Amino acid sequence: MALTLTDSDQAALRGEFGPGRALAMRVVTRVATAMDATSLLDITGAHIDSCLDHGQAGIDFAAKLADGGSLVRVPTTLNVASLDLLHPELYRGPPETAIRARRLMQYYQDMGCQPTWTCAPYQLSVRPKFGTHIAWAESNAIVFVNSVLGARTHRYGDFIDICAAVTGRAPAAGLHLDENRIAAVIVDVTGLQRHLFDIEVFYQVLGHLMGRLVGSRVPVIVGLPPDVSEDRLKAIGAAAASSGSVGMFHCVGSTPEAPDLATAGGGRVPQHRITIDGAMIRDARDDLSTSASDELGIVSLGTPHYSVTEFERLIDLLGDRPIHPSVDFYVSTGREVLATIQQRGWLARLEDAGIQLVTDTCTYVTPVMAQSSGVAMTDSAKWAYYAPGNIGVDVVFGATSDCVESAVQGRVVRDESLWGPR
């Protein structure tokens, strides 16, 4: 069936609201046609990834929208950009690239977007409500908002995100629709050793493994304890969206559309089941490291951006110990979280220990890290997945506790007892 547009949609296409909105509506309608949508739907918010500089085309498109009088029609937050505006001295790239990045960031602010500059907009004080339709980009944010908050967005990418925000409309297709949110495959962890469920790093590894196994299907996890925390669900989703194309998952007893297995499956139990064992978890953990060296140069945490709870745990693990002088230690976070930890007095403690906070961006997309020797260690499956290709570092993946102990000692140490006997 053909795409049916409202009178307002057609007026926007004709340019009655300005050339910028006309361009945005052309993009939205063509995406809708490609998705076999028969109509558009209203959205209540958007999150924009196009503000991260990937080249001249992105700047040209933003300029065309902004110069055409475009303004976002719904509350719109901005993803990480290519600069840390609060710590500009950290930037180590070409000056002309920084100028271009600032220009791109300004275009999006000129269109009325909120300068949040975070990949974790679900950690802001105002969050989408259950069942509302939004247009979010950034893979980890998409999977979190669909899975954990129960708001509805498809996997939108650059240019589509801002066009949806400018028009206030999105295709009535994909993960906006009930039938596409139903679990297609069970990921069964009931056979794993129970102690794994008590360690944070397990959820990173589970997500990484799940993404590799399910691709773009909607999985439902069974066997985890009820009421898995938001930070653990965040870890699962971010990792699964990196190693696979997961835009939504269910976790029985923890996510809002999965009070039980049958509900997650749309009234039936999915027929396809993947049973996870301890060997698979260990292999997935090992897959996230590219080096066995113990020569440590960098520790990078906060991909996705660290939450207040994650900072609290970092403070507890660190105690009153300093970071070894040979190690550069970075933690990326959003501005709102930064303000909170500063109010609690934690920022001064971290900085006194030798930890550098990074905002507005992420260390695997922007040249901010000073070290050129030694491996980089992280507790993030997403960072471990992308950093070797993006910035050319060798990575050692470990628990947050491993990262802290390694940074204090000045060499890579990992607690194998976390994973139990082979």
Secondary structure, 3 states (H helix, E strand, C coil): CCCCCCHHHHHHHCCCCCHHHHHHHHHHHHHHHHCCCCCEEECCCEEECCCCCCCHHHHHHHHHHHHCCCCCCCCEEECCCCCCCCCHHHCCCCHHHHHHHHHHHHHHHHCCCECCCCCCHHHCCCCCCCCCECEECCHHHHHHHHHHHCCECCCCCCCHHHHHHHHCEEECCHHHCHHHCCCCEEEECCCCCHHHHHCHHHHHHHHHHHHHHHCCCCEEEECCCCCCCHHHHHHHHHHHHHHCCCCCCEECCCCCCCCCHHHHCCCCCCCEEEECCHHHHHHHHHHCCCCCCCEEEEEEEEEEEECHHHHHHHHHHHCCCCCCCCCEEEEEECHHHHHHHHHCCHHHHHHHHCEEEEECCCCCCCCCCCCCCCEEEECCHHHHHHHHHHHCCCEEECCHHHHHHHHHHCECCCCHHHHCCC
